[in-house]
């Protein structure tokens, strides 16, 4: 049920009012028909006016370099990747350190791993914080992730050392 102050109708996405004849039911304030509260929190106001143009981040060039490095194969499992130009091509590149939290390492090639879309979206989130022992306990098909998780740990350690050096005023070595 809608939790906003003014629940909306499921038919017209307009405010609903209680049906005084049948308690527990609602009427649409727009069309007057019996309706259920919508799950929408606010009325649909049309499509966004924000530009669909994407910012140039440099990721495309970094992904191309990783693509050359992996020769079209997953660096995790060795499976064939989708060809360059495929609409899902960019989903095949996983950042070990999340690019939102570790923006400085976004374009570092060691931080980018080529993997299948399934490996990136389903498997990686399950294994990235696990120890080698925990990964092995998950089963043989998960052991392929140990080298990538090792890179993730090394990248995070390198980041933490750099951050500590910056905070203490010393230069990282």
CNS distance restraints for C-alpha pairs under 8 A (distance, minus, plus):
assign (resid   1 and name CA) (resid  37 and name CA) 6.29 0.50 0.50
assign (resid   1 and name CA) (resid  38 and name CA) 7.14 0.50 0.50
assign (resid   1 and name CA) (resid  39 and name CA) 6.31 0.50 0.50
assign (resid   2 and name CA) (resid   7 and name CA) 5.76 0.50 0.50
assign (resid   2 and name CA) (resid   8 and name CA) 7.62 0.50 0.50
assign (resid   2 and name CA) (resid  37 and name CA) 6.20 0.50 0.50
assign (resid   2 and name CA) (resid  38 and name CA) 6.21 0.50 0.50
assign (resid   2 and name CA) (resid  39 and name CA) 5.23 0.50 0.50
assign (resid   2 and name CA) (resid  40 and name CA) 7.04 0.50 0.50
assign (resid   2 and name CA) (resid  41 and name CA) 6.81 0.50 0.50
assign (resid   3 and name CA) (resid   7 and name CA) 7.11 0.50 0.50
assign (resid   3 and name CA) (resid  41 and name CA) 7.52 0.50 0.50
assign (resid   4 and name CA) (resid  41 and name CA) 5.93 0.50 0.50
assign (resid   6 and name CA) (resid  15 and name CA) 6.18 0.50 0.50
assign (resid   6 and name CA) (resid  16 and name CA) 7.45 0.50 0.50
assign (resid   7 and name CA) (resid  15 and name CA) 5.86 0.50 0.50
assign (resid   7 and name CA) (resid  16 and name CA) 5.99 0.50 0.50
assign (resid   7 and name CA) (resid  37 and name CA) 6.02 0.50 0.50
assign (resid   7 and name CA) (resid  38 and name CA) 6.99 0.50 0.50
assign (resid   7 and name CA) (resid  41 and name CA) 7.51 0.50 0.50
assign (resid   8 and name CA) (resid  13 and name CA) 5.18 0.50 0.50
assign (resid   8 and name CA) (resid  14 and name CA) 5.01 0.50 0.50
assign (resid   8 and name CA) (resid  15 and name CA) 4.46 0.50 0.50
assign (resid   8 and name CA) (resid  16 and name CA) 5.42 0.50 0.50
assign (resid   8 and name CA) (resid  28 and name CA) 7.92 0.50 0.50
assign (resid   8 and name CA) (resid  37 and name CA) 5.60 0.50 0.50
assign (resid   8 and name CA) (resid  38 and name CA) 5.33 0.50 0.50
assign (resid   8 and name CA) (resid  39 and name CA) 7.87 0.50 0.50
assign (resid   8 and name CA) (resid  40 and name CA) 7.06 0.50 0.50
assign (resid   8 and name CA) (resid  41 and name CA) 7.54 0.50 0.50
assign (resid   8 and name CA) (resid  42 and name CA) 7.45 0.50 0.50
assign (resid   8 and name CA) (resid  43 and name CA) 7.38 0.50 0.50
assign (resid   9 and name CA) (resid  13 and name CA) 4.77 0.50 0.50
assign (resid   9 and name CA) (resid  14 and name CA) 5.37 0.50 0.50
assign (resid   9 and name CA) (resid  15 and name CA) 6.00 0.50 0.50
assign (resid   9 and name CA) (resid  16 and name CA) 5.39 0.50 0.50
assign (resid   9 and name CA) (resid  27 and name CA) 7.69 0.50 0.50
assign (resid   9 and name CA) (resid  28 and name CA) 5.54 0.50 0.50
assign (resid   9 and name CA) (resid  29 and name CA) 7.98 0.50 0.50
assign (resid   9 and name CA) (resid  35 and name CA) 6.06 0.50 0.50
assign (resid   9 and name CA) (resid  36 and name CA) 6.04 0.50 0.50
assign (resid   9 and name CA) (resid  37 and name CA) 4.99 0.50 0.50
assign (resid   9 and name CA) (resid  38 and name CA) 5.22 0.50 0.50
assign (resid  10 and name CA) (resid  35 and name CA) 6.17 0.50 0.50
assign (resid  10 and name CA) (resid  36 and name CA) 5.62 0.50 0.50
assign (resid  10 and name CA) (resid  37 and name CA) 5.66 0.50 0.50
assign (resid  10 and name CA) (resid  38 and name CA) 4.37 0.50 0.50
assign (resid  10 and name CA) (resid  39 and name CA) 7.79 0.50 0.50
assign (resid  11 and name CA) (resid  28 and name CA) 7.52 0.50 0.50
assign (resid  11 and name CA) (resid  35 and name CA) 6.67 0.50 0.50
assign (resid  12 and name CA) (resid  28 and name CA) 7.33 0.50 0.50
assign (resid  12 and name CA) (resid  30 and name CA) 6.85 0.50 0.50
assign (resid  12 and name CA) (resid  31 and name CA) 7.47 0.50 0.50
assign (resid  13 and name CA) (resid  38 and name CA) 7.00 0.50 0.50
assign (resid  13 and name CA) (resid  40 and name CA) 7.76 0.50 0.50
assign (resid  13 and name CA) (resid  43 and name CA) 5.61 0.50 0.50
assign (resid  13 and name CA) (resid  44 and name CA) 7.24 0.50 0.50
assign (resid  14 and name CA) (resid  28 and name CA) 6.71 0.50 0.50
assign (resid  14 and name CA) (resid  29 and name CA) 6.41 0.50 0.50
assign (resid  14 and name CA) (resid  30 and name CA) 6.13 0.50 0.50
assign (resid  14 and name CA) (resid  43 and name CA) 6.63 0.50 0.50
assign (resid  15 and name CA) (resid  28 and name CA) 6.48 0.50 0.50
assign (resid  15 and name CA) (resid  29 and name CA) 5.56 0.50 0.50
assign (resid  15 and name CA) (resid  30 and name CA) 7.45 0.50 0.50
assign (resid  16 and name CA) (resid  26 and name CA) 6.25 0.50 0.50
assign (resid  16 and name CA) (resid  27 and name CA) 5.58 0.50 0.50
assign (resid  16 and name CA) (resid  28 and name CA) 4.64 0.50 0.50
assign (resid  16 and name CA) (resid  29 and name CA) 5.21 0.50 0.50
assign (resid  16 and name CA) (resid  37 and name CA) 7.26 0.50 0.50
assign (resid  17 and name CA) (resid  26 and name CA) 5.61 0.50 0.50
assign (resid  17 and name CA) (resid  27 and name CA) 5.38 0.50 0.50
assign (resid  17 and name CA) (resid  28 and name CA) 6.46 0.50 0.50
assign (resid  17 and name CA) (resid  29 and name CA) 6.24 0.50 0.50
assign (resid  18 and name CA) (resid  23 and name CA) 7.31 0.50 0.50
assign (resid  18 and name CA) (resid  24 and name CA) 7.26 0.50 0.50
assign (resid  18 and name CA) (resid  25 and name CA) 6.20 0.50 0.50
assign (resid  18 and name CA) (resid  26 and name CA) 4.50 0.50 0.50
assign (resid  18 and name CA) (resid  27 and name CA) 6.18 0.50 0.50
assign (resid  19 and name CA) (resid  23 and name CA) 6.04 0.50 0.50
assign (resid  19 and name CA) (resid  24 and name CA) 7.24 0.50 0.50
assign (resid  19 and name CA) (resid  25 and name CA) 5.38 0.50 0.50
assign (resid  19 and name CA) (resid  26 and name CA) 4.75 0.50 0.50
assign (resid  19 and name CA) (resid  27 and name CA) 5.70 0.50 0.50
assign (resid  25 and name CA) (resid  34 and name CA) 7.32 0.50 0.50
assign (resid  25 and name CA) (resid  35 and name CA) 7.55 0.50 0.50
assign (resid  25 and name CA) (resid  36 and name CA) 7.54 0.50 0.50
assign (resid  26 and name CA) (resid  34 and name CA) 5.86 0.50 0.50
assign (resid  26 and name CA) (resid  35 and name CA) 5.72 0.50 0.50
assign (resid  26 and name CA) (resid  36 and name CA) 6.47 0.50 0.50
assign (resid  26 and name CA) (resid  37 and name CA) 7.65 0.50 0.50
assign (resid  27 and name CA) (resid  32 and name CA) 5.47 0.50 0.50
assign (resid  27 and name CA) (resid  33 and name CA) 5.43 0.50 0.50
assign (resid  27 and name CA) (resid  34 and name CA) 4.62 0.50 0.50
assign (resid  27 and name CA) (resid  35 and name CA) 5.60 0.50 0.50
assign (resid  28 and name CA) (resid  32 and name CA) 4.79 0.50 0.50
assign (resid  28 and name CA) (resid  33 and name CA) 5.53 0.50 0.50
assign (resid  28 and name CA) (resid  34 and name CA) 6.49 0.50 0.50
assign (resid  28 and name CA) (resid  35 and name CA) 6.17 0.50 0.50
assign (resid  58 and name CA) (resid  62 and name CA) 6.44 0.50 0.50
assign (resid  58 and name CA) (resid 107 and name CA) 7.03 0.50 0.50
assign (resid  59 and name CA) (resid  63 and name CA) 5.90 0.50 0.50
assign (resid  59 and name CA) (resid 106 and name CA) 7.74 0.50 0.50
assign (resid  59 and name CA) (resid 107 and name CA) 6.25 0.50 0.50
assign (resid  60 and name CA) (resid  64 and name CA) 6.20 0.50 0.50
assign (resid  61 and name CA) (resid  65 and name CA) 6.38 0.50 0.50
assign (resid  62 and name CA) (resid  66 and name CA) 6.30 0.50 0.50
assign (resid  62 and name CA) (resid 107 and name CA) 6.09 0.50 0.50
assign (resid  62 and name CA) (resid 108 and name CA) 7.79 0.50 0.50
assign (resid  62 and name CA) (resid 109 and name CA) 6.58 0.50 0.50
assign (resid  63 and name CA) (resid  67 and name CA) 5.98 0.50 0.50
assign (resid  63 and name CA) (resid  90 and name CA) 7.53 0.50 0.50
assign (resid  63 and name CA) (resid  93 and name CA) 6.81 0.50 0.50
assign (resid  63 and name CA) (resid 112 and name CA) 7.78 0.50 0.50
assign (resid  64 and name CA) (resid  68 and name CA) 6.32 0.50 0.50
assign (resid  65 and name CA) (resid  69 and name CA) 6.27 0.50 0.50
assign (resid  65 and name CA) (resid 109 and name CA) 7.81 0.50 0.50
assign (resid  66 and name CA) (resid  70 and name CA) 6.15 0.50 0.50
assign (resid  66 and name CA) (resid 109 and name CA) 6.78 0.50 0.50
assign (resid  66 and name CA) (resid 112 and name CA) 7.24 0.50 0.50
assign (resid  66 and name CA) (resid 113 and name CA) 7.35 0.50 0.50
assign (resid  66 and name CA) (resid 114 and name CA) 6.80 0.50 0.50
assign (resid  67 and name CA) (resid  71 and name CA) 5.83 0.50 0.50
assign (resid  67 and name CA) (resid  72 and name CA) 6.00 0.50 0.50
assign (resid  67 and name CA) (resid 114 and name CA) 7.14 0.50 0.50
assign (resid  68 and name CA) (resid  72 and name CA) 7.43 0.50 0.50
assign (resid  70 and name CA) (resid  74 and name CA) 6.85 0.50 0.50
assign (resid  70 and name CA) (resid  75 and name CA) 6.34 0.50 0.50
assign (resid  70 and name CA) (resid 114 and name CA) 6.90 0.50 0.50
assign (resid  72 and name CA) (resid  80 and name CA) 6.07 0.50 0.50
assign (resid  72 and name CA) (resid  81 and name CA) 5.41 0.50 0.50
assign (resid  72 and name CA) (resid  82 and name CA) 7.68 0.50 0.50
assign (resid  72 and name CA) (resid  83 and name CA) 7.42 0.50 0.50
assign (resid  73 and name CA) (resid  78 and name CA) 5.16 0.50 0.50
assign (resid  73 and name CA) (resid  79 and name CA) 5.42 0.50 0.50
assign (resid  73 and name CA) (resid  80 and name CA) 4.63 0.50 0.50
assign (resid  73 and name CA) (resid  81 and name CA) 5.41 0.50 0.50
assign (resid  73 and name CA) (resid 114 and name CA) 7.47 0.50 0.50
assign (resid  73 and name CA) (resid 115 and name CA) 7.51 0.50 0.50
assign (resid  74 and name CA) (resid  78 and name CA) 4.55 0.50 0.50
assign (resid  74 and name CA) (resid  79 and name CA) 5.21 0.50 0.50
assign (resid  74 and name CA) (resid  80 and name CA) 6.31 0.50 0.50
assign (resid  74 and name CA) (resid  81 and name CA) 6.22 0.50 0.50
assign (resid  74 and name CA) (resid 114 and name CA) 5.33 0.50 0.50
assign (resid  74 and name CA) (resid 115 and name CA) 4.27 0.50 0.50
assign (resid  74 and name CA) (resid 116 and name CA) 6.07 0.50 0.50
assign (resid  75 and name CA) (resid 113 and name CA) 6.52 0.50 0.50
assign (resid  75 and name CA) (resid 114 and name CA) 5.45 0.50 0.50
assign (resid  75 and name CA) (resid 115 and name CA) 5.86 0.50 0.50
assign (resid  76 and name CA) (resid 113 and name CA) 7.98 0.50 0.50
assign (resid  76 and name CA) (resid 114 and name CA) 7.49 0.50 0.50
assign (resid  76 and name CA) (resid 115 and name CA) 5.99 0.50 0.50
assign (resid  76 and name CA) (resid 144 and name CA) 5.95 0.50 0.50
assign (resid  76 and name CA) (resid 145 and name CA) 6.20 0.50 0.50
assign (resid  76 and name CA) (resid 148 and name CA) 7.08 0.50 0.50
assign (resid  77 and name CA) (resid 115 and name CA) 7.52 0.50 0.50
assign (resid  77 and name CA) (resid 144 and name CA) 6.29 0.50 0.50
assign (resid  79 and name CA) (resid 116 and name CA) 7.39 0.50 0.50
assign (resid  80 and name CA) (resid 116 and name CA) 7.83 0.50 0.50
assign (resid  81 and name CA) (resid  92 and name CA) 7.32 0.50 0.50
assign (resid  81 and name CA) (resid 115 and name CA) 7.21 0.50 0.50
assign (resid  81 and name CA) (resid 116 and name CA) 5.92 0.50 0.50
assign (resid  82 and name CA) (resid  86 and name CA) 6.47 0.50 0.50
assign (resid  82 and name CA) (resid  88 and name CA) 7.51 0.50 0.50
assign (resid  82 and name CA) (resid  89 and name CA) 5.97 0.50 0.50
assign (resid  82 and name CA) (resid  92 and name CA) 7.86 0.50 0.50
assign (resid  82 and name CA) (resid 116 and name CA) 7.83 0.50 0.50
assign (resid  83 and name CA) (resid  89 and name CA) 6.81 0.50 0.50
assign (resid  84 and name CA) (resid  89 and name CA) 6.13 0.50 0.50
assign (resid  85 and name CA) (resid  89 and name CA) 6.45 0.50 0.50
assign (resid  88 and name CA) (resid  92 and name CA) 7.38 0.50 0.50
assign (resid  88 and name CA) (resid 117 and name CA) 7.80 0.50 0.50
assign (resid  91 and name CA) (resid 116 and name CA) 7.84 0.50 0.50
assign (resid  91 and name CA) (resid 117 and name CA) 5.67 0.50 0.50
assign (resid  91 and name CA) (resid 120 and name CA) 7.25 0.50 0.50
assign (resid  92 and name CA) (resid 114 and name CA) 5.65 0.50 0.50
assign (resid  92 and name CA) (resid 115 and name CA) 5.10 0.50 0.50
assign (resid  92 and name CA) (resid 116 and name CA) 5.16 0.50 0.50
assign (resid  92 and name CA) (resid 117 and name CA) 5.09 0.50 0.50
assign (resid  92 and name CA) (resid 120 and name CA) 6.56 0.50 0.50
assign (resid  93 and name CA) (resid 112 and name CA) 6.22 0.50 0.50
assign (resid  93 and name CA) (resid 113 and name CA) 5.56 0.50 0.50
assign (resid  93 and name CA) (resid 114 and name CA) 4.63 0.50 0.50
assign (resid  93 and name CA) (resid 115 and name CA) 6.08 0.50 0.50
assign (resid  93 and name CA) (resid 120 and name CA) 7.30 0.50 0.50
assign (resid  94 and name CA) (resid 112 and name CA) 5.54 0.50 0.50
assign (resid  94 and name CA) (resid 113 and name CA) 5.18 0.50 0.50
assign (resid  94 and name CA) (resid 114 and name CA) 6.37 0.50 0.50
assign (resid  94 and name CA) (resid 115 and name CA) 6.98 0.50 0.50
assign (resid  94 and name CA) (resid 120 and name CA) 5.88 0.50 0.50
assign (resid  95 and name CA) (resid  99 and name CA) 6.63 0.50 0.50
assign (resid  95 and name CA) (resid 106 and name CA) 7.28 0.50 0.50
assign (resid  95 and name CA) (resid 111 and name CA) 5.48 0.50 0.50
assign (resid  95 and name CA) (resid 112 and name CA) 4.59 0.50 0.50
assign (resid  95 and name CA) (resid 113 and name CA) 6.38 0.50 0.50
assign (resid  96 and name CA) (resid 111 and name CA) 5.20 0.50 0.50
assign (resid  96 and name CA) (resid 112 and name CA) 6.17 0.50 0.50
assign (resid  96 and name CA) (resid 113 and name CA) 7.08 0.50 0.50
assign (resid  96 and name CA) (resid 148 and name CA) 7.79 0.50 0.50
assign (resid  96 and name CA) (resid 149 and name CA) 7.93 0.50 0.50
assign (resid  96 and name CA) (resid 151 and name CA) 7.49 0.50 0.50
assign (resid  96 and name CA) (resid 152 and name CA) 5.14 0.50 0.50
assign (resid  96 and name CA) (resid 155 and name CA) 7.73 0.50 0.50
assign (resid  97 and name CA) (resid 101 and name CA) 7.61 0.50 0.50
assign (resid  97 and name CA) (resid 102 and name CA) 6.20 0.50 0.50
assign (resid  97 and name CA) (resid 105 and name CA) 7.42 0.50 0.50
assign (resid  97 and name CA) (resid 106 and name CA) 7.88 0.50 0.50
assign (resid  97 and name CA) (resid 111 and name CA) 6.43 0.50 0.50
assign (resid  97 and name CA) (resid 152 and name CA) 6.51 0.50 0.50
assign (resid  97 and name CA) (resid 155 and name CA) 7.10 0.50 0.50
assign (resid  97 and name CA) (resid 156 and name CA) 6.89 0.50 0.50
assign (resid  98 and name CA) (resid 102 and name CA) 5.90 0.50 0.50
assign (resid  98 and name CA) (resid 103 and name CA) 7.86 0.50 0.50
assign (resid  98 and name CA) (resid 106 and name CA) 7.77 0.50 0.50
assign (resid  99 and name CA) (resid 103 and name CA) 5.00 0.50 0.50
assign (resid  99 and name CA) (resid 104 and name CA) 8.00 0.50 0.50
assign (resid  99 and name CA) (resid 105 and name CA) 7.05 0.50 0.50
assign (resid  99 and name CA) (resid 106 and name CA) 5.08 0.50 0.50
assign (resid 102 and name CA) (resid 106 and name CA) 6.69 0.50 0.50
assign (resid 105 and name CA) (resid 111 and name CA) 6.77 0.50 0.50
assign (resid 106 and name CA) (resid 111 and name CA) 7.19 0.50 0.50
assign (resid 107 and name CA) (resid 111 and name CA) 7.48 0.50 0.50
assign (resid 107 and name CA) (resid 112 and name CA) 7.73 0.50 0.50
assign (resid 108 and name CA) (resid 112 and name CA) 6.99 0.50 0.50
assign (resid 110 and name CA) (resid 151 and name CA) 7.84 0.50 0.50
assign (resid 111 and name CA) (resid 151 and name CA) 7.77 0.50 0.50
assign (resid 111 and name CA) (resid 152 and name CA) 7.49 0.50 0.50
assign (resid 111 and name CA) (resid 155 and name CA) 7.03 0.50 0.50
assign (resid 113 and name CA) (resid 148 and name CA) 7.74 0.50 0.50
assign (resid 115 and name CA) (resid 119 and name CA) 5.93 0.50 0.50
assign (resid 115 and name CA) (resid 120 and name CA) 6.15 0.50 0.50
assign (resid 116 and name CA) (resid 120 and name CA) 6.18 0.50 0.50
assign (resid 117 and name CA) (resid 121 and name CA) 6.04 0.50 0.50
assign (resid 118 and name CA) (resid 122 and name CA) 5.40 0.50 0.50
assign (resid 118 and name CA) (resid 123 and name CA) 6.74 0.50 0.50
assign (resid 119 and name CA) (resid 123 and name CA) 4.76 0.50 0.50
assign (resid 119 and name CA) (resid 124 and name CA) 5.89 0.50 0.50
assign (resid 120 and name CA) (resid 124 and name CA) 5.38 0.50 0.50
assign (resid 120 and name CA) (resid 125 and name CA) 7.72 0.50 0.50
assign (resid 121 and name CA) (resid 125 and name CA) 7.02 0.50 0.50
assign (resid 122 and name CA) (resid 126 and name CA) 7.14 0.50 0.50
assign (resid 123 and name CA) (resid 127 and name CA) 6.59 0.50 0.50
assign (resid 124 and name CA) (resid 128 and name CA) 5.83 0.50 0.50
assign (resid 126 and name CA) (resid 130 and name CA) 7.91 0.50 0.50
assign (resid 127 and name CA) (resid 135 and name CA) 6.73 0.50 0.50
assign (resid 127 and name CA) (resid 145 and name CA) 7.29 0.50 0.50
assign (resid 127 and name CA) (resid 149 and name CA) 7.44 0.50 0.50
assign (resid 128 and name CA) (resid 149 and name CA) 5.64 0.50 0.50
assign (resid 128 and name CA) (resid 152 and name CA) 7.38 0.50 0.50
assign (resid 129 and name CA) (resid 149 and name CA) 7.79 0.50 0.50
assign (resid 130 and name CA) (resid 134 and name CA) 5.79 0.50 0.50
assign (resid 130 and name CA) (resid 135 and name CA) 6.22 0.50 0.50
assign (resid 130 and name CA) (resid 149 and name CA) 8.00 0.50 0.50
assign (resid 131 and name CA) (resid 135 and name CA) 6.23 0.50 0.50
assign (resid 132 and name CA) (resid 136 and name CA) 6.17 0.50 0.50
assign (resid 132 and name CA) (resid 146 and name CA) 6.24 0.50 0.50
assign (resid 133 and name CA) (resid 137 and name CA) 6.19 0.50 0.50
assign (resid 134 and name CA) (resid 138 and name CA) 6.40 0.50 0.50
assign (resid 135 and name CA) (resid 139 and name CA) 7.17 0.50 0.50
assign (resid 135 and name CA) (resid 142 and name CA) 6.14 0.50 0.50
assign (resid 135 and name CA) (resid 143 and name CA) 6.20 0.50 0.50
assign (resid 135 and name CA) (resid 145 and name CA) 7.80 0.50 0.50
assign (resid 135 and name CA) (resid 146 and name CA) 7.28 0.50 0.50
assign (resid 136 and name CA) (resid 140 and name CA) 6.57 0.50 0.50
assign (resid 136 and name CA) (resid 142 and name CA) 6.78 0.50 0.50
assign (resid 136 and name CA) (resid 143 and name CA) 5.68 0.50 0.50
assign (resid 138 and name CA) (resid 142 and name CA) 6.37 0.50 0.50
assign (resid 139 and name CA) (resid 143 and name CA) 7.09 0.50 0.50
assign (resid 142 and name CA) (resid 146 and name CA) 7.90 0.50 0.50
assign (resid 145 and name CA) (resid 149 and name CA) 6.09 0.50 0.50
assign (resid 146 and name CA) (resid 150 and name CA) 6.06 0.50 0.50
assign (resid 147 and name CA) (resid 151 and name CA) 6.38 0.50 0.50
assign (resid 148 and name CA) (resid 152 and name CA) 6.24 0.50 0.50
assign (resid 149 and name CA) (resid 153 and name CA) 6.23 0.50 0.50
assign (resid 150 and name CA) (resid 154 and name CA) 6.25 0.50 0.50
assign (resid 151 and name CA) (resid 155 and name CA) 6.04 0.50 0.50
assign (resid 152 and name CA) (resid 156 and name CA) 6.15 0.50 0.50
assign (resid 153 and name CA) (resid 157 and name CA) 6.11 0.50 0.50
assign (resid 154 and name CA) (resid 158 and name CA) 6.10 0.50 0.50
assign (resid 155 and name CA) (resid 159 and name CA) 6.14 0.50 0.50
assign (resid 156 and name CA) (resid 160 and name CA) 6.14 0.50 0.50
assign (resid 157 and name CA) (resid 161 and name CA) 6.15 0.50 0.50
assign (resid 158 and name CA) (resid 162 and name CA) 6.18 0.50 0.50
assign (resid 159 and name CA) (resid 163 and name CA) 6.08 0.50 0.50
assign (resid 160 and name CA) (resid 164 and name CA) 6.03 0.50 0.50
assign (resid 161 and name CA) (resid 165 and name CA) 6.12 0.50 0.50
assign (resid 161 and name CA) (resid 172 and name CA) 6.99 0.50 0.50
assign (resid 162 and name CA) (resid 166 and name CA) 6.23 0.50 0.50
assign (resid 162 and name CA) (resid 171 and name CA) 7.94 0.50 0.50
assign (resid 162 and name CA) (resid 172 and name CA) 5.45 0.50 0.50
assign (resid 163 and name CA) (resid 167 and name CA) 6.15 0.50 0.50
assign (resid 164 and name CA) (resid 168 and name CA) 6.09 0.50 0.50
assign (resid 165 and name CA) (resid 169 and name CA) 6.02 0.50 0.50
assign (resid 165 and name CA) (resid 170 and name CA) 4.88 0.50 0.50
assign (resid 165 and name CA) (resid 171 and name CA) 5.65 0.50 0.50
assign (resid 165 and name CA) (resid 172 and name CA) 5.39 0.50 0.50
assign (resid 166 and name CA) (resid 170 and name CA) 6.05 0.50 0.50
assign (resid 166 and name CA) (resid 171 and name CA) 6.68 0.50 0.50
assign (resid 166 and name CA) (resid 172 and name CA) 7.50 0.50 0.50
